[in-house]
Amino acid sequence: MRAPKTAVWSPGRGVLCLAADRAILAVVQRWTAEHGEGPSVRQIADTVGTKNTASVACHLENLENLEGERGALVR
C-alpha cells in the first residue's frame, strides 16, 4: 500500500498534504478504532509497506502541524 508522493488538497484545512500523509492518517485511524490505542511508528511503517521509520515520523509531524485550529493528528 505505497502511497504516491503527489500533493492533494485537504478540504476545509486550507493546506496541501501529501497522499502519503493521508495514507498514514488512515492507518492511524483504522488501527485506533480496532485496538483502542494508536499504533507505533514501526507498526505504521509495516502497514504502509516501508522500513523507513524516520519517513513515517516525518509524515506524522506533518499531520500534527497542519494549518488550522488543530492538526489532523494529536499525539
KAQUI-V190690 format. One record per helix or strand. SS is the DSSP state (@ for helix, = for strand). FROM is the first residue (numbers start at 1). TO is the last residue. If there is no record, write none. Layout:
ss=SS from=FROM to=TO
ss=SS from=FROM to=TO
This chain:
ss== from=7 to=10
ss== from=15 to=18
ss=@ from=19 to=35
ss=@ from=41 to=48
ss=@ from=53 to=64
